[in-house]
Amino acid sequence: MKNVWYIQKLYIGGILMFKNLRLVIGVSIAISSILLLMYCGDNSVNPMGGDTGVQDVAVRQCKNNAQCLADEECKNNICVKKETTICRNKTDCKANQDCISGKCVDIVEDAGLDGSLDIGDNDVLKRGKISSDPSIVDFGAMRFGERKEKVVRVKNIGNADLKVIKIELDPNADSKVFGFRTDFKVGSFLGPNEEFEITVSCQQNDEALDSGDLLISSDDMDTPILRVKMKNSYKDEPDLIVKYIDATNNEITYPDANSTNNELTIDMGNIPIGEKKVKTITIQNTAEESIVKISEIKYDIYNYNSTNINKFSAKLKDKEGGSEIELPVYLSPSDSVVLEVEYSADNEAINDKYDISILTNDLDVNNDKDKKENGLLIMHLTAMAGYRDPEIAILDLTDKDILSSGIDFGEVEKGIKAVKVFKICNRGGGVLEIDKVSGLVNGNFTIEPSSLEASLKYNQCLNNIQVDFTPQSIGEVKDSLKVISNDRKNPTVEMGIRGLGINAEMRINPGSIDFGDIIVNSVANPVNVEIKNIGDGTLIVNNISFGSGSSKDFSLSNLPVLPMKLKNNETTSFVVEFKPTTLGKKDGVVVITSSDADNLQFELTVTGNGSNCDSDHADCNNDPSDGCEVDLSNDIKNCGGCGNVCNPANANGKCEKQKCIIESCKGTYLDCNNDVSDGCEADKLIDNKNCGDCFKICGDRSSCSGGSCLCDSGYLNCDNDFSNGCEVDPKTNKNHCGECFNNCGNNAL
């Protein structure tokens, strides 16, 4: 009877596993054969004696080893073959195995003929099914040392509870690069359609691209281990450039269009005896996304220092004049470091040399597409010491060369003297001899000293040469300074000089201000003062302020940014205000200074008289019979002063402590900028910058309608972030083809 009971159990279980009649017949025959052997054979099976450790053949789950076969063990609630092979990831195991907890184990397949557990419309068997969104996390381009985080949503898309057994990084994933955290308690169950979040992170610790898997183990029989791919990506390759200032003060960039190899020569020029020169060479990453790695720098690779007359030395620093740094160095896009090469000109030398090699991951350092350089860049530095050929230079007081640009006085008021100071220097060697015939060509300006004759040693200058310009009429004046010397390359040089005579005229309106009688602690109506240039040329307004002795009851507001330049007929303005604090007459003067030669300082007189009311009241109807009838602290029609109506736009105003405030907004309007002057300025139903609420932005290709951001026709918002608009065109985006997340796959359009 015991065997008959077990036969019935297995037979009925087999029939419930399949809905296809032919499969039922086949399975029934197979089960009958097995049961016949069991009935005729050993009677050790005890169907009434409890769990024997043998499961129905279609069941892959377990709670302990007793529910698995003798050569199996229960791992993460799954019956797997006992295996001791050590692995790092799935690629170390056989095709029918997976890497679990560092061991290769066989995964028991489903017993159904089609590999599924679908048993038909009766829905007798239910099960959980795991999924993740996204399945691949691409952190994109990252700067060196940067850390990014993204959210992975894990969901049970099955029809029964799903147990999440373990969450871990793949053993092959670098834990110094990738990490994760979650509030979900491992070992808990997810009901159908329930989900939880895992925050995954990526730390860029070098120049390389990184990838790794996040493993989520569950009792999903189809996907016991869900792999979420994690990676970062760059759309370009490292691109290193070198920049420096050459001996003629020109900025040089390598590589350029003429760079045919991985070598460049840098001339440090002629250094006077006894001096040291430091050449700063900037090494920069100009890639948009990739990171440049400087892995090796070798100095004096050809050992020239052993034969040079003078010595070179070099250091790699984080910035010019900064701290010395060690290799390797990682440069994110736009980042740079500098090589500081020092040359000591102790003795006369014509051709001292020094070579530096730099090894990076920019395999095509000269950008010729062949990558033969294999990341190697070689710099050849040369220097001379004590070369004696003189070289003329005309410099301003900041040591800027002005020989080619000349001296421009710009606009100068008629009758006003303008002065420019410069110097003539010897930037070469030897002695620069300036001929006595040097001077102005036409005499339209004046120059001091009148004679420029001089003998200048290296780096010596004829200082404080002064050119004066006092225009006597309106219009442009030109001249040139000719200098003759023993500079063999430039024996005669000419520098242009120009200036423009103007006659700017300032007009002030009104010319004076009388506020009249104002109740004490009341604010008078402000007076706007206009400044206009009615002359020729540019008027410069330098200062607007009260003169000494002016009453402090007057004040200025809306002042322009000074100094201000006004062209012909242009205007600017400011406001004069009056709030008497005591009874009696008040006087003041507003002083306005400008470049108007005929009116360099204009004095605007202001007067007013304080009348009798306390600080919170005012006689706004000018009727002595009712005294100071208005309470300025709470009167919405006279808030803080007579006639100051508190009526902010689209809002209900309230006067509180003499200040107008917004008590509430009307209708669908919002006060997002906290500025009572424009009231409740934002309509949340249509405002793209405050849609539905303050600062909720509807970005590109979207608009605010009814308080919600809506995509423009033909676009989708697949990242659920309207601040960047509706970013997807489903007609052309293969990752969102026709609808969000409809991926066309590789090699598809």
QUIZIKA-V526714 format. One record per residue. N is the residue number from 1. PHI is phi as a letter, one per 30 degrees, with the letter a starting at -180 (999 if undefined). PSI is psi in whole degrees, 0 to 359 (* if undefined). NEAR is the number of other ideal C-beta (glycine too) atoms within 10 Angstrom. Layout:
BEGIN
((N PHI PSI NEAR) (N PHI PSI NEAR))
END
This chain:
BEGIN
((1 999 326 7) (2 d 316 13) (3 d 324 16) (4 d 318 11) (5 d 318 11) (6 d 325 17) (7 d 315 18) (8 d 321 12) (9 d 310 13) (10 d 323 17) (11 d 312 15) (12 d 319 11) (13 d 320 15) (14 d 319 22) (15 d 321 15) (16 d 342 16) (17 d 342 22) (18 b 144 22) (19 c 350 13) (20 d 129 12) (21 e 318 8) (22 d 324 8) (23 d 322 16) (24 d 317 15) (25 d 313 11) (26 d 314 14) (27 d 324 19) (28 d 317 14) (29 d 315 10) (30 d 315 11) (31 d 321 18) (32 d 320 14) (33 d 316 10) (34 d 318 14) (35 d 328 18) (36 d 317 12) (37 d 320 10) (38 d 321 16) (39 d 322 14) (40 d 346 9) (41 c 217 10) (42 d 134 7) (43 c 33 10) (44 d 344 7) (45 d 130 15) (46 b 89 10) (47 d 342 16) (48 c 355 8) (49 c 18 8) (50 j 189 8) (51 d 123 9) (52 c 354 12) (53 j 358 14) (54 c 129 12) (55 c 162 18) (56 e 145 12) (57 d 336 15) (58 d 356 17) (59 c 127 16) (60 c 353 21) (61 c 162 17) (62 a 162 22) (63 c 339 8) (64 a 171 11) (65 d 335 15) (66 d 338 13) (67 d 3 18) (68 c 167 22) (69 d 171 14) (70 d 326 9) (71 c 16 9) (72 b 168 20) (73 b 157 17) (74 d 111 16) (75 b 122 21) (76 h 41 17) (77 i 26 18) (78 b 133 25) (79 d 118 21) (80 b 155 23) (81 d 141 17) (82 d 128 15) (83 b 142 18) (84 c 4 7) (85 d 127 13) (86 d 138 11) (87 b 159 20) (88 c 324 13) (89 a 182 16) (90 d 333 19) (91 d 342 8) (92 d 354 15) (93 c 174 20) (94 d 170 11) (95 d 326 5) (96 c 20 12) (97 b 163 19) (98 b 160 21) (99 c 111 22) (100 b 121 22) (101 h 37 12) (102 i 8 11) (103 b 144 17) (104 d 125 20) (105 b 145 25) (106 d 138 17) (107 c 121 17) (108 d 125 22) (109 d 162 10) (110 d 150 15) (111 d 346 16) (112 d 150 14) (113 d 330 12) (114 c 12 10) (115 i 7 10) (116 c 171 10) (117 c 22 17) (118 d 119 13) (119 c 17 16) (120 j 192 12) (121 d 343 7) (122 d 343 8) (123 h 43 9) (124 d 319 9) (125 c 126 15) (126 c 154 11) (127 a 155 15) (128 d 155 22) (129 b 129 17) (130 c 145 23) (131 b 163 16) (132 b 151 20) (133 b 110 12) (134 d 171 13) (135 d 338 11) (136 b 124 12) (137 c 112 22) (138 c 110 14) (139 d 353 22) (140 i 205 13) (141 d 138 20) (142 b 144 21) (143 d 156 16) (144 d 131 18) (145 i 354 12) (146 d 148 15) (147 b 129 14) (148 b 153 16) (149 b 144 13) (150 b 159 15) (151 c 131 12) (152 c 127 21) (153 c 119 12) (154 c 128 24) (155 b 145 17) (156 c 109 24) (157 c 10 14) (158 d 191 20) (159 c 13 13) (160 b 170 14) (161 d 144 16) (162 c 126 24) (163 c 123 19) (164 d 114 24) (165 c 320 19) (166 a 145 15) (167 b 122 19) (168 a 162 15) (169 d 143 18) (170 e 137 21) (171 e 336 17) (172 d 350 15) (173 d 137 20) (174 d 114 15) (175 d 346 10) (176 d 345 10) (177 c 309 21) (178 c 148 23) (179 a 173 18) (180 a 162 17) (181 a 151 11) (182 a 150 17) (183 d 354 8) (184 d 136 14) (185 d 115 8) (186 d 138 13) (187 j 353 9) (188 d 169 12) (189 c 147 14) (190 c 127 21) (191 d 168 12) (192 e 132 15) (193 i 5 10) (194 d 154 13) (195 b 165 15) (196 b 168 16) (197 c 142 12) (198 b 124 20) (199 c 116 13) (200 c 151 21) (201 b 156 16) (202 b 130 25) (203 c 118 18) (204 d 105 22) (205 c 354 16) (206 a 198 15) (207 d 349 22) (208 d 158 11) (209 d 141 13) (210 b 151 20) (211 b 155 18) (212 a 167 22) (213 c 143 21) (214 c 123 23) (215 c 127 21) (216 b 107 25) (217 c 138 24) (218 b 180 25) (219 c 22 21) (220 d 116 24) (221 d 334 21) (222 d 323 13) (223 b 77 14) (224 d 331 23) (225 b 113 22) (226 c 124 19) (227 c 121 18) (228 c 113 22) (229 d 138 15) (230 b 139 26) (231 a 166 16) (232 c 165 22) (233 a 149 13) (234 b 143 17) (235 c 358 10) (236 b 185 12) (237 c 161 14) (238 e 142 23) (239 b 99 18) (240 c 137 25) (241 b 159 19) (242 b 132 20) (243 b 142 15) (244 a 165 22) (245 c 125 14) (246 d 184 13) (247 d 343 16) (248 c 20 8) (249 i 26 9) (250 c 140 8) (251 d 127 9) (252 c 136 15) (253 b 129 13) (254 c 136 22) (255 d 161 20) (256 b 191 11) (257 d 341 5) (258 c 6 7) (259 d 112 15) (260 c 349 8) (261 b 190 13) (262 c 26 22) (263 b 142 17) (264 b 148 20) (265 c 130 12) (266 c 118 23) (267 c 119 15) (268 d 357 23) (269 i 197 17) (270 c 117 22) (271 c 130 22) (272 d 150 16) (273 e 136 16) (274 i 358 11) (275 c 163 14) (276 c 143 12) (277 b 135 17) (278 c 123 14) (279 c 121 24) (280 c 119 15) (281 c 116 24) (282 d 129 17) (283 c 120 23) (284 b 149 19) (285 c 116 26) (286 c 10 16) (287 d 155 22) (288 d 328 12) (289 b 322 17) (290 d 159 21) (291 c 133 25) (292 c 132 28) (293 c 123 23) (294 c 108 24) (295 c 336 14) (296 a 138 13) (297 b 126 19) (298 c 133 11) (299 c 144 16) (300 h 54 19) (301 d 337 13) (302 c 9 13) (303 h 37 9) (304 d 332 18) (305 e 336 16) (306 d 338 8) (307 c 349 9) (308 d 152 18) (309 d 317 15) (310 c 163 20) (311 c 147 15) (312 c 158 22) (313 b 158 15) (314 b 149 19) (315 b 144 15) (316 c 125 20) (317 b 161 15) (318 d 336 14) (319 a 170 12) (320 d 123 13) (321 i 11 10) (322 c 209 11) (323 c 146 8) (324 d 141 9) (325 b 159 15) (326 c 160 6) (327 d 156 12) (328 d 159 14) (329 c 135 19) (330 c 126 19) (331 c 114 24) (332 d 168 19) (333 e 133 20) (334 i 351 11) (335 d 156 16) (336 a 159 18) (337 b 171 20) (338 b 144 22) (339 c 124 22) (340 c 110 17) (341 c 123 23) (342 c 136 14) (343 b 126 27) (344 c 112 17) (345 d 74 23) (346 d 328 16) (347 b 159 13) (348 d 131 13) (349 b 148 19) (350 c 324 12) (351 b 68 10) (352 d 145 24) (353 b 157 16) (354 a 133 25) (355 b 142 19) (356 b 133 21) (357 c 140 17) (358 b 126 24) (359 c 124 18) (360 b 179 25) (361 c 9 19) (362 d 96 28) (363 d 342 14) (364 c 70 19) (365 d 332 29) (366 c 7 21) (367 h 40 16) (368 c 8 14) (369 i 354 7) (370 c 342 9) (371 h 24 13) (372 d 338 13) (373 d 337 19) (374 h 36 12) (375 i 5 21) (376 c 129 16) (377 b 133 24) (378 b 128 18) (379 c 130 23) (380 c 114 15) (381 c 139 24) (382 b 154 17) (383 a 152 27) (384 b 157 20) (385 b 128 24) (386 i 15 20) (387 d 137 18) (388 c 14 13) (389 d 122 13) (390 d 154 21) (391 b 124 18) (392 d 145 23) (393 b 136 21) (394 c 120 23) (395 b 152 17) (396 d 186 14) (397 d 347 11) (398 c 11 6) (399 i 22 10) (400 d 135 10) (401 d 121 13) (402 c 13 18) (403 d 315 18) (404 d 323 9) (405 d 331 12) (406 i 188 16) (407 c 126 21) (408 b 112 12) (409 d 342 19) (410 i 212 12) (411 d 130 18) (412 b 128 20) (413 d 135 25) (414 e 129 19) (415 i 355 13) (416 c 134 14) (417 d 129 11) (418 c 147 16) (419 b 137 12) (420 b 138 18) (421 c 136 13) (422 b 182 22) (423 b 154 17) (424 c 127 25) (425 b 158 21) (426 c 109 25) (427 c 2 18) (428 c 212 22) (429 c 191 19) (430 h 215 16) (431 b 126 14) (432 d 120 26) (433 c 118 15) (434 c 126 21) (435 d 148 16) (436 d 343 10) (437 d 358 11) (438 d 144 18) (439 l 192 17) (440 d 145 16) (441 d 314 12) (442 c 346 10) (443 i 22 9) (444 d 347 15) (445 b 172 22) (446 c 149 14) (447 b 141 17) (448 b 131 12) (449 d 156 12) (450 d 331 8) (451 c 131 12) (452 c 11 20) (453 d 130 13) (454 a 157 18) (455 c 118 13) (456 b 123 23) (457 d 178 12) (458 e 129 21) (459 i 9 13) (460 c 148 14) (461 b 151 19) (462 c 102 20) (463 c 166 12) (464 h 43 11) (465 d 125 17) (466 c 129 12) (467 c 130 21) (468 c 145 13) (469 b 116 23) (470 b 92 16) (471 d 138 24) (472 c 353 9) (473 b 172 9) (474 d 132 14) (475 k 174 12) (476 d 142 9) (477 b 133 18) (478 b 152 13) (479 a 181 20) (480 b 152 17) (481 c 122 24) (482 c 129 15) (483 b 126 22) (484 c 130 17) (485 b 184 22) (486 c 18 15) (487 d 112 22) (488 d 329 10) (489 d 325 9) (490 b 73 12) (491 d 333 12) (492 b 124 12) (493 b 148 19) (494 b 134 12) (495 c 126 19) (496 d 147 15) (497 b 132 23) (498 b 161 17) (499 a 160 24) (500 b 117 17) (501 d 132 22) (502 b 170 22) (503 b 75 17) (504 d 148 25) (505 b 128 17) (506 c 132 22) (507 b 133 16) (508 c 131 17) (509 b 121 11) (510 d 164 12) (511 d 344 11) (512 a 164 12) (513 b 131 18) (514 b 112 12) (515 d 346 22) (516 i 205 11) (517 d 123 13) (518 b 131 23) (519 d 140 26) (520 e 133 21) (521 i 12 21) (522 c 154 26) (523 c 123 20) (524 d 160 21) (525 d 127 13) (526 d 153 15) (527 c 126 15) (528 d 129 11) (529 c 127 22) (530 c 135 12) (531 c 127 22) (532 b 141 18) (533 c 110 25) (534 c 12 14) (535 c 198 23) (536 c 139 17) (537 i 186 22) (538 c 131 18) (539 c 131 28) (540 c 115 19) (541 d 116 21) (542 c 322 13) (543 a 144 11) (544 b 116 21) (545 a 165 13) (546 d 143 18) (547 d 168 13) (548 d 144 6) (549 i 356 8) (550 d 144 17) (551 d 141 19) (552 d 358 10) (553 d 348 23) (554 c 150 23) (555 b 161 14) (556 c 144 15) (557 b 169 9) (558 h 38 13) (559 d 140 13) (560 d 163 13) (561 d 123 6) (562 c 151 13) (563 d 149 12) (564 b 137 16) (565 c 129 14) (566 c 122 22) (567 d 178 11) (568 e 128 15) (569 i 5 9) (570 d 152 13) (571 b 161 12) (572 b 172 20) (573 a 166 13) (574 a 172 18) (575 b 135 13) (576 c 131 23) (577 b 155 17) (578 b 125 26) (579 b 96 21) (580 d 137 24) (581 c 345 12) (582 b 168 10) (583 d 151 11) (584 j 174 12) (585 d 141 11) (586 b 141 21) (587 b 153 13) (588 a 168 21) (589 b 127 16) (590 c 120 22) (591 c 125 15) (592 b 117 21) (593 c 146 18) (594 a 184 25) (595 c 7 24) (596 d 110 22) (597 d 330 16) (598 d 351 12) (599 a 63 15) (600 d 332 14) (601 b 117 12) (602 c 136 17) (603 c 116 12) (604 c 112 19) (605 d 140 14) (606 b 140 23) (607 b 162 16) (608 a 164 23) (609 b 132 16) (610 d 128 23) (611 c 183 17) (612 c 99 10) (613 a 152 21) (614 d 174 11) (615 d 337 13) (616 c 0 16) (617 b 160 20) (618 a 152 27) (619 c 81 19) (620 d 339 20) (621 c 3 12) (622 h 35 9) (623 c 106 9) (624 d 338 8) (625 d 330 6) (626 c 12 9) (627 i 215 12) (628 d 84 19) (629 d 346 15) (630 c 131 24) (631 c 103 14) (632 d 344 26) (633 d 339 16) (634 b 4 15) (635 d 116 22) (636 d 339 16) (637 c 346 13) (638 b 63 24) (639 d 105 26) (640 i 352 20) (641 l 156 20) (642 d 129 22) (643 i 358 13) (644 d 92 20) (645 d 129 13) (646 c 93 23) (647 b 69 12) (648 d 149 23) (649 d 136 16) (650 h 29 18) (651 b 163 24) (652 c 114 15) (653 d 160 19) (654 b 135 17) (655 c 120 22) (656 b 116 14) (657 h 45 11) (658 i 14 19) (659 b 139 13) (660 d 126 19) (661 b 164 14) (662 c 115 19) (663 d 320 13) (664 a 156 11) (665 c 152 21) (666 c 142 12) (667 h 233 10) (668 c 15 16) (669 d 152 20) (670 b 147 19) (671 c 92 21) (672 c 339 18) (673 c 4 13) (674 h 38 7) (675 c 111 11) (676 d 339 18) (677 d 330 9) (678 c 12 13) (679 i 214 19) (680 d 92 23) (681 d 344 19) (682 c 125 24) (683 c 109 17) (684 d 347 22) (685 d 334 15) (686 b 355 15) (687 d 115 21) (688 d 339 17) (689 c 348 12) (690 b 61 23) (691 d 110 26) (692 i 331 16) (693 a 164 11) (694 d 137 15) (695 i 12 11) (696 d 109 19) (697 c 136 17) (698 c 111 26) (699 d 200 16) (700 e 145 11) (701 h 32 18) (702 b 161 23) (703 b 161 16) (704 c 126 22) (705 b 122 13) (706 i 23 11) (707 i 10 16) (708 b 146 15) (709 d 130 21) (710 b 141 15) (711 d 144 17) (712 d 156 12) (713 e 130 7) (714 j 2 10) (715 b 156 18) (716 b 151 18) (717 c 85 20) (718 d 342 17) (719 c 8 13) (720 h 28 6) (721 b 101 12) (722 d 349 22) (723 d 332 12) (724 c 15 13) (725 i 193 20) (726 c 94 23) (727 d 350 19) (728 c 130 21) (729 c 103 12) (730 d 349 16) (731 d 337 9) (732 b 348 9) (733 d 112 18) (734 d 342 13) (735 d 341 13) (736 b 62 19) (737 d 108 18) (738 i 326 10) (739 a 165 10) (740 d 138 15) (741 i 15 12) (742 d 89 13) (743 d 125 11) (744 d 346 13) (745 i 177 8) (746 d 149 6) (747 h 25 6) (748 b 156 8) (749 c * 6))
END
